[in-house]
Amino acid sequence: MSRTLPADAAVSVEDNDPVKAEYEVYITPELGAQIYLLQYPNVFPDEPYTAERGRQPEAVRIKPKSGFIEVEIPVSTEQYFNKEKGIEFAQSLRKAKEEGSTSFGLANGFSGPKSRMRGNATGPVIGAEASASKTTNESTQDLLEDFESARARGLVLDKKVLGGQILRSEAGRPIYMLGSFRGNELHLSQFNGIAQMRPQFHHIDARWQLERNASRREREAGEPPRHVEPRAVQMSFKPTGDDAQQVGTTDALLKAAQEERWMTLKHHDESAPESWNVYEKGLHVQEVETAPELVSSMTNDQYLDAISAPRPELNARKSKKPAPRP
């Protein structure tokens, strides 16, 4: 349903919503680096992960091919922190690594223990890498009595891990852009991907893996060795239609995540000079006077039709057939 406003009414509406400012819009050229938007759904806007708040990320790692990314955030142990659990979870992570579990969760393809690899580990490093790999014969009570020393040695899980998978820009998907104002100019830079960062419970996975390994060892120790004749067992599963495509895509993703190693990134706080340098030089068109003008190949009506829901009158006009000639 639509109606036409009188001329004086239209003028009144326009006066009630006047134009406050106008900006020249520029689209920045593609950078050599990647721009990702990391969203934190479980974090309040007034509690960002910055150095000013004492919550600056201490480690960032990414698997570029499979698209997984993780961030380590320090956790305050002054209040609302169970020191005993912090020590126990750190012990579980160390023991799980000693038994060959180098990583956990979807980012590792849900794989179990595997042999250690030289160089950069495939799994996440919780806490200080050197300290986290050390074993200790000290009891939980001993560590509690000298808690700060245990924490300094990396024997306390005083960090939380947030992770997600990057949703990259593809044809047919919405294009998200980062806007930066400079005077009367608006500079837009396209994101290469978006990831929602949610808590990753690697310490819980480590404890479960240890219990599973212990249960298996007890079962094997209590059973006498048996000689089993080899038998050929063939199992097949053949999904069809959309299920086949989904299963194949999931298997490929898990395999890629399991085989790919983590790449460690260096984090710079938002107030650091390195961050301001990238902001000034990378997110703005430097020579606006010589920037090429963007010319649209669509009229205003064509653009509105492209971004709006189909209009009934337009569909009716398209589907209406000419009357036959007499």
C-alpha positions as protocol buffer text, in pm:
chain_id: "A"
residue {
  index: 1
  type: MET
  ca { x: 0 y: 0 z: 0 }
}
residue {
  index: 2
  type: SER
  ca { x: 138 y: 341 z: -90 }
}
residue {
  index: 3
  type: ARG
  ca { x: 15 y: 699 z: -75 }
}
residue {
  index: 4
  type: THR
  ca { x: 142 y: 1031 z: -200 }
}
residue {
  index: 5
  type: LEU
  ca { x: 211 y: 1307 z: 52 }
}
residue {
  index: 6
  type: PRO
  ca { x: 109 y: 1661 z: -24 }
}
residue {
  index: 7
  type: ALA
  ca { x: 390 y: 1890 z: -133 }
}
residue {
  index: 8
  type: ASP
  ca { x: 395 y: 2084 z: 191 }
}
residue {
  index: 9
  type: ALA
  ca { x: 401 y: 1762 z: 394 }
}
residue {
  index: 10
  type: ALA
  ca { x: 698 y: 1629 z: 193 }
}
residue {
  index: 11
  type: VAL
  ca { x: 888 y: 1951 z: 260 }
}
residue {
  index: 12
  type: SER
  ca { x: 807 y: 1921 z: 631 }
}
residue {
  index: 13
  type: VAL
  ca { x: 944 y: 1564 z: 648 }
}
residue {
  index: 14
  type: GLU
  ca { x: 1263 y: 1672 z: 472 }
}
residue {
  index: 15
  type: ASP
  ca { x: 1310 y: 1959 z: 719 }
}
residue {
  index: 16
  type: ASN
  ca { x: 1275 y: 1721 z: 1013 }
}
residue {
  index: 17
  type: ASP
  ca { x: 1557 y: 1506 z: 881 }
}
residue {
  index: 18
  type: PRO
  ca { x: 1810 y: 1745 z: 728 }
}
residue {
  index: 19
  type: VAL
  ca { x: 2146 y: 1640 z: 584 }
}
residue {
  index: 20
  type: LYS
  ca { x: 2409 y: 1698 z: 852 }
}
residue {
  index: 21
  type: ALA
  ca { x: 2724 y: 1625 z: 651 }
}
residue {
  index: 22
  type: GLU
  ca { x: 2848 y: 1502 z: 316 }
}
residue {
  index: 23
  type: TYR
  ca { x: 3161 y: 1297 z: 257 }
}
residue {
  index: 24
  type: GLU
  ca { x: 3375 y: 1208 z: -40 }
}
residue {
  index: 25
  type: VAL
  ca { x: 3397 y: 827 z: -52 }
}
residue {
  index: 26
  type: TYR
  ca { x: 3720 y: 651 z: -150 }
}
residue {
  index: 27
  type: ILE
  ca { x: 3791 y: 281 z: -188 }
}
residue {
  index: 28
  type: THR
  ca { x: 4146 y: 191 z: -90 }
}
residue {
  index: 29
  type: PRO
  ca { x: 4353 y: -38 z: -314 }
}
residue {
  index: 30
  type: GLU
  ca { x: 4412 y: -394 z: -200 }
}
residue {
  index: 31
  type: LEU
  ca { x: 4689 y: -432 z: 56 }
}
residue {
  index: 32
  type: GLY
  ca { x: 4962 y: -690 z: 43 }
}
residue {
  index: 33
  type: ALA
  ca { x: 4848 y: -797 z: 392 }
}
residue {
  index: 34
  type: GLN
  ca { x: 4516 y: -956 z: 483 }
}
residue {
  index: 35
  type: ILE
  ca { x: 4243 y: -769 z: 674 }
}
residue {
  index: 36
  type: TYR
  ca { x: 4029 y: -984 z: 904 }
}
residue {
  index: 37
  type: LEU
  ca { x: 3746 y: -876 z: 1129 }
}
residue {
  index: 38
  type: LEU
  ca { x: 3756 y: -1064 z: 1460 }
}
residue {
  index: 39
  type: GLN
  ca { x: 3423 y: -1049 z: 1640 }
}
residue {
  index: 40
  type: TYR
  ca { x: 3393 y: -1129 z: 2012 }
}
residue {
  index: 41
  type: PRO
  ca { x: 3023 y: -1208 z: 2080 }
}
residue {
  index: 42
  type: ASN
  ca { x: 3085 y: -1281 z: 2450 }
}
residue {
  index: 43
  type: VAL
  ca { x: 3269 y: -956 z: 2528 }
}
residue {
  index: 44
  type: PHE
  ca { x: 3110 y: -626 z: 2631 }
}
residue {
  index: 45
  type: PRO
  ca { x: 3196 y: -331 z: 2405 }
}
residue {
  index: 46
  type: ASP
  ca { x: 3343 y: -135 z: 2698 }
}
residue {
  index: 47
  type: GLU
  ca { x: 3581 y: -420 z: 2789 }
}
residue {
  index: 48
  type: PRO
  ca { x: 3805 y: -456 z: 2483 }
}
residue {
  index: 49
  type: TYR
  ca { x: 4117 y: -669 z: 2471 }
}
residue {
  index: 50
  type: THR
  ca { x: 4366 y: -383 z: 2492 }
}
residue {
  index: 51
  type: ALA
  ca { x: 4680 y: -300 z: 2690 }
}
residue {
  index: 52
  type: GLU
  ca { x: 4498 y: -14 z: 2859 }
}
residue {
  index: 53
  type: ARG
  ca { x: 4257 y: -264 z: 3011 }
}
residue {
  index: 54
  type: GLY
  ca { x: 4532 y: -512 z: 3097 }
}
residue {
  index: 55
  type: ARG
  ca { x: 4380 y: -763 z: 2854 }
}
residue {
  index: 56
  type: GLN
  ca { x: 4613 y: -741 z: 2557 }
}
residue {
  index: 57
  type: PRO
  ca { x: 4639 y: -1071 z: 2365 }
}
residue {
  index: 58
  type: GLU
  ca { x: 4964 y: -1249 z: 2442 }
}
residue {
  index: 59
  type: ALA
  ca { x: 4965 y: -1487 z: 2147 }
}
residue {
  index: 60
  type: VAL
  ca { x: 4794 y: -1508 z: 1809 }
}
residue {
  index: 61
  type: ARG
  ca { x: 4818 y: -1802 z: 1569 }
}
residue {
  index: 62
  type: ILE
  ca { x: 4651 y: -1885 z: 1241 }
}
residue {
  index: 63
  type: LYS
  ca { x: 4615 y: -2170 z: 994 }
}
residue {
  index: 64
  type: PRO
  ca { x: 4584 y: -1972 z: 669 }
}
residue {
  index: 65
  type: LYS
  ca { x: 4472 y: -2259 z: 444 }
}
residue {
  index: 66
  type: SER
  ca { x: 4206 y: -2415 z: 667 }
}
residue {
  index: 67
  type: GLY
  ca { x: 4114 y: -2073 z: 807 }
}
residue {
  index: 68
  type: PHE
  ca { x: 4140 y: -2131 z: 1183 }
}
residue {
  index: 69
  type: ILE
  ca { x: 4264 y: -1859 z: 1415 }
}
residue {
  index: 70
  type: GLU
  ca { x: 4320 y: -1852 z: 1792 }
}
residue {
  index: 71
  type: VAL
  ca { x: 4403 y: -1577 z: 2041 }
}
residue {
  index: 72
  type: GLU
  ca { x: 4535 y: -1613 z: 2397 }
}
residue {
  index: 73
  type: ILE
  ca { x: 4401 y: -1362 z: 2650 }
}
residue {
  index: 74
  type: PRO
  ca { x: 4548 y: -1323 z: 3002 }
}
residue {
  index: 75
  type: VAL
  ca { x: 4314 y: -1395 z: 3292 }
}
residue {
  index: 76
  type: SER
  ca { x: 4339 y: -1212 z: 3621 }
}
residue {
  index: 77
  type: THR
  ca { x: 4411 y: -1441 z: 3916 }
}
residue {
  index: 78
  type: GLU
  ca { x: 4334 y: -1175 z: 4177 }
}
residue {
  index: 79
  type: GLN
  ca { x: 3960 y: -1245 z: 4198 }
}
residue {
  index: 80
  type: TYR
  ca { x: 3705 y: -1495 z: 4067 }
}
residue {
  index: 81
  type: PHE
  ca { x: 3986 y: -1738 z: 3993 }
}
residue {
  index: 82
  type: ASN
  ca { x: 4012 y: -2094 z: 4124 }
}
residue {
  index: 83
  type: LYS
  ca { x: 4385 y: -2134 z: 4181 }
}
residue {
  index: 84
  type: GLU
  ca { x: 4362 y: -2507 z: 4242 }
}
residue {
  index: 85
  type: LYS
  ca { x: 4180 y: -2566 z: 3914 }
}
residue {
  index: 86
  type: GLY
  ca { x: 4425 y: -2339 z: 3733 }
}
residue {
  index: 87
  type: ILE
  ca { x: 4712 y: -2563 z: 3849 }
}
residue {
  index: 88
  type: GLU
  ca { x: 4527 y: -2887 z: 3771 }
}
residue {
  index: 89
  type: PHE
  ca { x: 4429 y: -2778 z: 3420 }
}
residue {
  index: 90
  type: ALA
  ca { x: 4787 y: -2673 z: 3344 }
}
residue {
  index: 91
  type: GLN
  ca { x: 4907 y: -3015 z: 3462 }
}
residue {
  index: 92
  type: SER
  ca { x: 4653 y: -3185 z: 3236 }
}
residue {
  index: 93
  type: LEU
  ca { x: 4778 y: -2990 z: 2935 }
}
residue {
  index: 94
  type: ARG
  ca { x: 5141 y: -3076 z: 3009 }
}
residue {
  index: 95
  type: LYS
  ca { x: 5069 y: -3445 z: 3062 }
}
residue {
  index: 96
  type: ALA
  ca { x: 4856 y: -3464 z: 2748 }
}
residue {
  index: 97
  type: LYS
  ca { x: 5143 y: -3317 z: 2549 }
}
residue {
  index: 98
  type: GLU
  ca { x: 5383 y: -3570 z: 2702 }
}
residue {
  index: 99
  type: GLU
  ca { x: 5152 y: -3847 z: 2580 }
}
residue {
  index: 100
  type: GLY
  ca { x: 5149 y: -3708 z: 2227 }
}
residue {
  index: 101
  type: SER
  ca { x: 4840 y: -3488 z: 2216 }
}
residue {
  index: 102
  type: THR
  ca { x: 4971 y: -3170 z: 2059 }
}
residue {
  index: 103
  type: SER
  ca { x: 4639 y: -3004 z: 1983 }
}
residue {
  index: 104
  type: PHE
  ca { x: 4268 y: -3036 z: 2046 }
}
residue {
  index: 105
  type: GLY
  ca { x: 3933 y: -2950 z: 1896 }
}
residue {
  index: 106
  type: LEU
  ca { x: 3812 y: -2866 z: 1547 }
}
residue {
  index: 107
  type: ALA
  ca { x: 4125 y: -2663 z: 1466 }
}
residue {
  index: 108
  type: ASN
  ca { x: 4321 y: -2989 z: 1487 }
}
residue {
  index: 109
  type: GLY
  ca { x: 4068 y: -3194 z: 1292 }
}
residue {
  index: 110
  type: PHE
  ca { x: 3943 y: -3367 z: 1611 }
}
residue {
  index: 111
  type: SER
  ca { x: 4252 y: -3590 z: 1597 }
}
residue {
  index: 112
  type: GLY
  ca { x: 4384 y: -3790 z: 1892 }
}
residue {
  index: 113
  type: PRO
  ca { x: 4741 y: -3828 z: 2014 }
}
residue {
  index: 114
  type: LYS
  ca { x: 5011 y: -3817 z: 1754 }
}
residue {
  index: 115
  type: SER
  ca { x: 5385 y: -3823 z: 1743 }
}
residue {
  index: 116
  type: ARG
  ca { x: 5575 y: -3509 z: 1826 }
}
residue {
  index: 117
  type: MET
  ca { x: 5701 y: -3296 z: 1543 }
}
residue {
  index: 118
  type: ARG
  ca { x: 6008 y: -3079 z: 1532 }
}
residue {
  index: 119
  type: GLY
  ca { x: 5984 y: -2710 z: 1467 }
}
residue {
  index: 120
  type: ASN
  ca { x: 5663 y: -2521 z: 1520 }
}
residue {
  index: 121
  type: ALA
  ca { x: 5413 y: -2750 z: 1692 }
}
residue {
  index: 122
  type: THR
  ca { x: 5089 y: -2823 z: 1516 }
}
residue {
  index: 123
  type: GLY
  ca { x: 4890 y: -2761 z: 1831 }
}
residue {
  index: 124
  type: PRO
  ca { x: 4822 y: -2453 z: 2040 }
}
residue {
  index: 125
  type: VAL
  ca { x: 5074 y: -2345 z: 2300 }
}
residue {
  index: 126
  type: ILE
  ca { x: 4901 y: -2264 z: 2627 }
}
residue {
  index: 127
  type: GLY
  ca { x: 5106 y: -2029 z: 2839 }
}
residue {
  index: 128
  type: ALA
  ca { x: 5479 y: -1986 z: 2804 }
}
residue {
  index: 129
  type: GLU
  ca { x: 5604 y: -2243 z: 2555 }
}
residue {
  index: 130
  type: ALA
  ca { x: 5925 y: -2326 z: 2740 }
}
residue {
  index: 131
  type: SER
  ca { x: 5758 y: -2356 z: 3080 }
}
residue {
  index: 132
  type: ALA
  ca { x: 5451 y: -2542 z: 2960 }
}
residue {
  index: 133
  type: SER
  ca { x: 5661 y: -2829 z: 2830 }
}
residue {
  index: 134
  type: LYS
  ca { x: 5844 y: -2881 z: 3161 }
}
residue {
  index: 135
  type: THR
  ca { x: 5741 y: -3156 z: 3397 }
}
residue {
  index: 136
  type: THR
  ca { x: 5726 y: -3112 z: 3771 }
}
residue {
  index: 137
  type: ASN
  ca { x: 5698 y: -3351 z: 4062 }
}
residue {
  index: 138
  type: GLU
  ca { x: 5554 y: -3084 z: 4291 }
}
residue {
  index: 139
  type: SER
  ca { x: 5208 y: -3153 z: 4425 }
}
residue {
  index: 140
  type: THR
  ca { x: 4915 y: -2921 z: 4377 }
}
residue {
  index: 141
  type: GLN
  ca { x: 4938 y: -2819 z: 4742 }
}
residue {
  index: 142
  type: ASP
  ca { x: 5306 y: -2730 z: 4706 }
}
residue {
  index: 143
  type: LEU
  ca { x: 5229 y: -2512 z: 4406 }
}
residue {
  index: 144
  type: LEU
  ca { x: 4941 y: -2345 z: 4588 }
}
residue {
  index: 145
  type: GLU
  ca { x: 5171 y: -2246 z: 4874 }
}
residue {
  index: 146
  type: ASP
  ca { x: 5396 y: -2061 z: 4631 }
}
residue {
  index: 147
  type: PHE
  ca { x: 5136 y: -1972 z: 4372 }
}
residue {
  index: 148
  type: GLU
  ca { x: 5307 y: -1669 z: 4217 }
}
residue {
  index: 149
  type: SER
  ca { x: 5625 y: -1868 z: 4161 }
}
residue {
  index: 150
  type: ALA
  ca { x: 5426 y: -2148 z: 3998 }
}
residue {
  index: 151
  type: ARG
  ca { x: 5251 y: -1896 z: 3777 }
}
residue {
  index: 152
  type: ALA
  ca { x: 5580 y: -1736 z: 3672 }
}
residue {
  index: 153
  type: ARG
  ca { x: 5709 y: -2082 z: 3572 }
}
residue {
  index: 154
  type: GLY
  ca { x: 5406 y: -2146 z: 3352 }
}
residue {
  index: 155
  type: LEU
  ca { x: 5258 y: -2407 z: 3585 }
}
residue {
  index: 156
  type: VAL
  ca { x: 4920 y: -2230 z: 3610 }
}
residue {
  index: 157
  type: LEU
  ca { x: 4661 y: -2197 z: 3337 }
}
residue {
  index: 158
  type: ASP
  ca { x: 4609 y: -1822 z: 3365 }
}
residue {
  index: 159
  type: LYS
  ca { x: 4505 y: -1762 z: 3004 }
}
residue {
  index: 160
  type: LYS
  ca { x: 4196 y: -1831 z: 2802 }
}
residue {
  index: 161
  type: VAL
  ca { x: 4190 y: -1927 z: 2436 }
}
residue {
  index: 162
  type: LEU
  ca { x: 3941 y: -1777 z: 2192 }
}
residue {
  index: 163
  type: GLY
  ca { x: 3917 y: -1921 z: 1845 }
}
residue {
  index: 164
  type: GLY
  ca { x: 3711 y: -1939 z: 1530 }
}
residue {
  index: 165
  type: GLN
  ca { x: 3715 y: -2014 z: 1161 }
}
residue {
  index: 166
  type: ILE
  ca { x: 3753 y: -1737 z: 907 }
}
residue {
  index: 167
  type: LEU
  ca { x: 3461 y: -1686 z: 671 }
}
residue {
  index: 168
  type: ARG
  ca { x: 3629 y: -1553 z: 358 }
}
residue {
  index: 169
  type: SER
  ca { x: 3487 y: -1323 z: 96 }
}
residue {
  index: 170
  type: GLU
  ca { x: 3336 y: -1516 z: -193 }
}
residue {
  index: 171
  type: ALA
  ca { x: 3122 y: -1438 z: -492 }
}
residue {
  index: 172
  type: GLY
  ca { x: 2756 y: -1419 z: -395 }
}
residue {
  index: 173
  type: ARG
  ca { x: 2827 y: -1337 z: -30 }
}
residue {
  index: 174
  type: PRO
  ca { x: 2795 y: -993 z: 129 }
}
residue {
  index: 175
  type: ILE
  ca { x: 3104 y: -774 z: 104 }
}
residue {
  index: 176
  type: TYR
  ca { x: 3203 y: -619 z: 437 }
}
residue {
  index: 177
  type: MET
  ca { x: 3422 y: -309 z: 442 }
}
residue {
  index: 178
  type: LEU
  ca { x: 3610 y: -115 z: 707 }
}
residue {
  index: 179
  type: GLY
  ca { x: 3535 y: 257 z: 710 }
}
residue {
  index: 180
  type: SER
  ca { x: 3776 y: 526 z: 826 }
}
residue {
  index: 181
  type: PHE
  ca { x: 3694 y: 896 z: 840 }
}
residue {
  index: 182
  type: ARG
  ca { x: 3954 y: 1163 z: 763 }
}
residue {
  index: 183
  type: GLY
  ca { x: 3810 y: 1511 z: 759 }
}
residue {
  index: 184
  type: ASN
  ca { x: 3530 y: 1513 z: 501 }
}
residue {
  index: 185
  type: GLU
  ca { x: 3656 y: 1185 z: 348 }
}
residue {
  index: 186
  type: LEU
  ca { x: 3534 y: 830 z: 407 }
}
residue {
  index: 187
  type: HIS
  ca { x: 3788 y: 562 z: 311 }
}
residue {
  index: 188
  type: LEU
  ca { x: 3660 y: 205 z: 267 }
}
residue {
  index: 189
  type: SER
  ca { x: 3880 y: -107 z: 280 }
}
residue {
  index: 190
  type: GLN
  ca { x: 3745 y: -453 z: 202 }
}
residue {
  index: 191
  type: PHE
  ca { x: 3777 y: -729 z: 461 }
}
residue {
  index: 192
  type: ASN
  ca { x: 3937 y: -1054 z: 345 }
}
residue {
  index: 193
  type: GLY
  ca { x: 3738 y: -1250 z: 601 }
}
residue {
  index: 194
  type: ILE
  ca { x: 3541 y: -1249 z: 926 }
}
residue {
  index: 195
  type: ALA
  ca { x: 3575 y: -1479 z: 1228 }
}
residue {
  index: 196
  type: GLN
  ca { x: 3370 y: -1503 z: 1545 }
}
residue {
  index: 197
  type: MET
  ca { x: 3605 y: -1573 z: 1836 }
}
residue {
  index: 198
  type: ARG
  ca { x: 3455 y: -1802 z: 2098 }
}
residue {
  index: 199
  type: PRO
  ca { x: 3606 y: -1981 z: 2402 }
}
residue {
  index: 200
  type: GLN
  ca { x: 3809 y: -2294 z: 2323 }
}
residue {
  index: 201
  type: PHE
  ca { x: 3823 y: -2549 z: 2607 }
}
residue {
  index: 202
  type: HIS
  ca { x: 4153 y: -2720 z: 2527 }
}
residue {
  index: 203
  type: HIS
  ca { x: 4217 y: -2789 z: 2896 }
}
residue {
  index: 204
  type: ILE
  ca { x: 3892 y: -2987 z: 2919 }
}
residue {
  index: 205
  type: ASP
  ca { x: 3985 y: -3183 z: 2606 }
}
residue {
  index: 206
  type: ALA
  ca { x: 4328 y: -3256 z: 2757 }
}
residue {
  index: 207
  type: ARG
  ca { x: 4177 y: -3396 z: 3077 }
}
residue {
  index: 208
  type: TRP
  ca { x: 3933 y: -3610 z: 2880 }
}
residue {
  index: 209
  type: GLN
  ca { x: 4218 y: -3742 z: 2666 }
}
residue {
  index: 210
  type: LEU
  ca { x: 4420 y: -3836 z: 2975 }
}
residue {
  index: 211
  type: GLU
  ca { x: 4124 y: -4021 z: 3128 }
}
residue {
  index: 212
  type: ARG
  ca { x: 4069 y: -4203 z: 2801 }
}
residue {
  index: 213
  type: ASN
  ca { x: 4436 y: -4305 z: 2779 }
}
residue {
  index: 214
  type: ALA
  ca { x: 4439 y: -4423 z: 3141 }
}
residue {
  index: 215
  type: SER
  ca { x: 4123 y: -4627 z: 3090 }
}
residue {
  index: 216
  type: ARG
  ca { x: 4273 y: -4793 z: 2783 }
}
residue {
  index: 217
  type: ARG
  ca { x: 4594 y: -4882 z: 2968 }
}
residue {
  index: 218
  type: GLU
  ca { x: 4399 y: -5035 z: 3257 }
}
residue {
  index: 219
  type: ARG
  ca { x: 4190 y: -5239 z: 3020 }
}
residue {
  index: 220
  type: GLU
  ca { x: 4493 y: -5365 z: 2832 }
}
residue {
  index: 221
  type: ALA
  ca { x: 4675 y: -5451 z: 3157 }
}
residue {
  index: 222
  type: GLY
  ca { x: 4382 y: -5652 z: 3292 }
}
residue {
  index: 223
  type: GLU
  ca { x: 4323 y: -5856 z: 2979 }
}
residue {
  index: 224
  type: PRO
  ca { x: 4546 y: -6151 z: 2891 }
}
residue {
  index: 225
  type: PRO
  ca { x: 4707 y: -6132 z: 2552 }
}
residue {
  index: 226
  type: ARG
  ca { x: 4489 y: -6291 z: 2288 }
}
residue {
  index: 227
  type: HIS
  ca { x: 4581 y: -6425 z: 1953 }
}
residue {
  index: 228
  type: VAL
  ca { x: 4327 y: -6302 z: 1705 }
}
residue {
  index: 229
  type: GLU
  ca { x: 4313 y: -6433 z: 1355 }
}
residue {
  index: 230
  type: PRO
  ca { x: 4312 y: -6152 z: 1101 }
}
residue {
  index: 231
  type: ARG
  ca { x: 3983 y: -6108 z: 925 }
}
residue {
  index: 232
  type: ALA
  ca { x: 3896 y: -5888 z: 636 }
}
residue {
  index: 233
  type: VAL
  ca { x: 3621 y: -5649 z: 729 }
}
residue {
  index: 234
  type: GLN
  ca { x: 3487 y: -5416 z: 468 }
}
residue {
  index: 235
  type: MET
  ca { x: 3252 y: -5135 z: 560 }
}
residue {
  index: 236
  type: SER
  ca { x: 3112 y: -4887 z: 316 }
}
residue {
  index: 237
  type: PHE
  ca { x: 2900 y: -4578 z: 342 }
}
residue {
  index: 238
  type: LYS
  ca { x: 2783 y: -4404 z: 31 }
}
residue {
  index: 239
  type: PRO
  ca { x: 2602 y: -4076 z: 93 }
}
residue {
  index: 240
  type: THR
  ca { x: 2393 y: -3936 z: -188 }
}
residue {
  index: 241
  type: GLY
  ca { x: 2287 y: -3594 z: -308 }
}
residue {
  index: 242
  type: ASP
  ca { x: 2361 y: -3297 z: -82 }
}
residue {
  index: 243
  type: ASP
  ca { x: 2476 y: -3531 z: 198 }
}
residue {
  index: 244
  type: ALA
  ca { x: 2760 y: -3658 z: -18 }
}
residue {
  index: 245
  type: GLN
  ca { x: 2884 y: -3309 z: -90 }
}
residue {
  index: 246
  type: GLN
  ca { x: 2859 y: -3208 z: 277 }
}
residue {
  index: 247
  type: VAL
  ca { x: 3043 y: -3519 z: 400 }
}
residue {
  index: 248
  type: GLY
  ca { x: 3318 y: -3470 z: 144 }
}
residue {
  index: 249
  type: THR
  ca { x: 3360 y: -3104 z: 236 }
}
residue {
  index: 250
  type: THR
  ca { x: 3375 y: -3182 z: 610 }
}
residue {
  index: 251
  type: ASP
  ca { x: 3629 y: -3462 z: 564 }
}
residue {
  index: 252
  type: ALA
  ca { x: 3848 y: -3236 z: 352 }
}
residue {
  index: 253
  type: LEU
  ca { x: 3829 y: -2959 z: 612 }
}
residue {
  index: 254
  type: LEU
  ca { x: 3921 y: -3187 z: 903 }
}
residue {
  index: 255
  type: LYS
  ca { x: 4210 y: -3338 z: 710 }
}
residue {
  index: 256
  type: ALA
  ca { x: 4343 y: -2997 z: 610 }
}
residue {
  index: 257
  type: ALA
  ca { x: 4316 y: -2869 z: 966 }
}
residue {
  index: 258
  type: GLN
  ca { x: 4497 y: -3174 z: 1105 }
}
residue {
  index: 259
  type: GLU
  ca { x: 4786 y: -3153 z: 859 }
}
residue {
  index: 260
  type: GLU
  ca { x: 4839 y: -2777 z: 862 }
}
residue {
  index: 261
  type: ARG
  ca { x: 5074 y: -2621 z: 1114 }
}
residue {
  index: 262
  type: TRP
  ca { x: 5000 y: -2312 z: 1316 }
}
residue {
  index: 263
  type: MET
  ca { x: 5159 y: -1986 z: 1200 }
}
residue {
  index: 264
  type: THR
  ca { x: 5247 y: -1754 z: 1488 }
}
residue {
  index: 265
  type: LEU
  ca { x: 5160 y: -1386 z: 1448 }
}
residue {
  index: 266
  type: LYS
  ca { x: 5284 y: -1084 z: 1640 }
}
residue {
  index: 267
  type: HIS
  ca { x: 5013 y: -878 z: 1803 }
}
residue {
  index: 268
  type: HIS
  ca { x: 5038 y: -499 z: 1828 }
}
residue {
  index: 269
  type: ASP
  ca { x: 4809 y: -307 z: 2060 }
}
residue {
  index: 270
  type: GLU
  ca { x: 4575 y: -51 z: 1906 }
}
residue {
  index: 271
  type: SER
  ca { x: 4779 y: 232 z: 2062 }
}
residue {
  index: 272
  type: ALA
  ca { x: 5115 y: 100 z: 1938 }
}
residue {
  index: 273
  type: PRO
  ca { x: 5305 y: 301 z: 1672 }
}
residue {
  index: 274
  type: GLU
  ca { x: 5297 y: 1 z: 1437 }
}
residue {
  index: 275
  type: SER
  ca { x: 4917 y: -1 z: 1447 }
}
residue {
  index: 276
  type: TRP
  ca { x: 4892 y: 372 z: 1376 }
}
residue {
  index: 277
  type: ASN
  ca { x: 5138 y: 337 z: 1089 }
}
residue {
  index: 278
  type: VAL
  ca { x: 4923 y: 69 z: 921 }
}
residue {
  index: 279
  type: TYR
  ca { x: 4610 y: 274 z: 989 }
}
residue {
  index: 280
  type: GLU
  ca { x: 4746 y: 589 z: 827 }
}
residue {
  index: 281
  type: LYS
  ca { x: 4920 y: 432 z: 528 }
}
residue {
  index: 282
  type: GLY
  ca { x: 4715 y: 120 z: 461 }
}
residue {
  index: 283
  type: LEU
  ca { x: 4357 y: 226 z: 528 }
}
residue {
  index: 284
  type: HIS
  ca { x: 4356 y: 557 z: 342 }
}
residue {
  index: 285
  type: VAL
  ca { x: 4401 y: 663 z: -19 }
}
residue {
  index: 286
  type: GLN
  ca { x: 4720 y: 869 z: -6 }
}
residue {
  index: 287
  type: GLU
  ca { x: 4673 y: 1086 z: -316 }
}
residue {
  index: 288
  type: VAL
  ca { x: 4304 y: 1163 z: -335 }
}
residue {
  index: 289
  type: GLU
  ca { x: 4353 y: 1425 z: -607 }
}
residue {
  index: 290
  type: THR
  ca { x: 4466 y: 1163 z: -859 }
}
residue {
  index: 291
  type: ALA
  ca { x: 4233 y: 883 z: -743 }
}
residue {
  index: 292
  type: PRO
  ca { x: 4023 y: 747 z: -1034 }
}
residue {
  index: 293
  type: GLU
  ca { x: 3655 y: 828 z: -1017 }
}
residue {
  index: 294
  type: LEU
  ca { x: 3419 y: 537 z: -959 }
}
residue {
  index: 295
  type: VAL
  ca { x: 3155 y: 526 z: -1230 }
}
residue {
  index: 296
  type: SER
  ca { x: 2846 y: 310 z: -1178 }
}
residue {
  index: 297
  type: SER
  ca { x: 2706 y: 105 z: -1464 }
}
residue {
  index: 298
  type: MET
  ca { x: 2359 y: 106 z: -1302 }
}
residue {
  index: 299
  type: THR
  ca { x: 2096 y: 374 z: -1282 }
}
residue {
  index: 300
  type: ASN
  ca { x: 1946 y: 470 z: -947 }
}
residue {
  index: 301
  type: ASP
  ca { x: 1633 y: 260 z: -1013 }
}
residue {
  index: 302
  type: GLN
  ca { x: 1843 y: -40 z: -1119 }
}
residue {
  index: 303
  type: TYR
  ca { x: 2051 y: -14 z: -803 }
}
residue {
  index: 304
  type: LEU
  ca { x: 1744 y: 4 z: -580 }
}
residue {
  index: 305
  type: ASP
  ca { x: 1592 y: -297 z: -755 }
}
residue {
  index: 306
  type: ALA
  ca { x: 1918 y: -491 z: -708 }
}
residue {
  index: 307
  type: ILE
  ca { x: 1935 y: -437 z: -330 }
}
residue {
  index: 308
  type: SER
  ca { x: 1561 y: -445 z: -255 }
}
residue {
  index: 309
  type: ALA
  ca { x: 1298 y: -713 z: -240 }
}
residue {
  index: 310
  type: PRO
  ca { x: 1120 y: -773 z: -572 }
}
residue {
  index: 311
  type: ARG
  ca { x: 841 y: -528 z: -635 }
}
residue {
  index: 312
  type: PRO
  ca { x: 502 y: -692 z: -710 }
}
residue {
  index: 313
  type: GLU
  ca { x: 419 y: -446 z: -986 }
}
residue {
  index: 314
  type: LEU
  ca { x: 754 y: -511 z: -1152 }
}
residue {
  index: 315
  type: ASN
  ca { x: 702 y: -890 z: -1145 }
}
residue {
  index: 316
  type: ALA
  ca { x: 349 y: -851 z: -1275 }
}
residue {
  index: 317
  type: ARG
  ca { x: 472 y: -635 z: -1560 }
}
residue {
  index: 318
  type: LYS
  ca { x: 738 y: -892 z: -1649 }
}
residue {
  index: 319
  type: SER
  ca { x: 501 y: -1189 z: -1636 }
}
residue {
  index: 320
  type: LYS
  ca { x: 217 y: -1019 z: -1822 }
}
residue {
  index: 321
  type: LYS
  ca { x: 186 y: -1157 z: -2173 }
}
residue {
  index: 322
  type: PRO
  ca { x: 73 y: -942 z: -2464 }
}
residue {
  index: 323
  type: ALA
  ca { x: -283 y: -997 z: -2577 }
}
residue {
  index: 324
  type: PRO
  ca { x: -318 y: -1202 z: -2896 }
}
residue {
  index: 325
  type: ARG
  ca { x: -396 y: -1008 z: -3211 }
}
residue {
  index: 326
  type: PRO
  ca { x: -749 y: -1046 z: -3348 }
}
